[in-house]
């Protein structure tokens, strides 16, 4: 398996709000995800920068949806355009946190 940074472009969304999340995660007791002071290569993933984005469907005649996004600072190695129906799953430690589908 090869690790890679990928940027996804969702053209039918309009960004409404961006919230910085590291402090909120620390207040929820999830500080080990954002504490990079003792991180070394080979350790589990740590987040240096994370945002929550509130987005709405931007195509006329469609219902509005909320979608979350996580953004890291490094430049992506690959960029993809998501302009077809898709299903998504957000998993953490074999637990599905969020799932859904979008049909264009």
Buried (B, 14 or more C-beta within 10 A) or exposed (E): EEEEEEEEEBEBBEEEEEEEBBEEBBEEEBEEBBEEEEEEEEEEEEBEEBBBBBBBBEEEEEEEEEBBBEEBEEEEEEEEEBEEEEEEEEEEEEEEEEEEEBEE
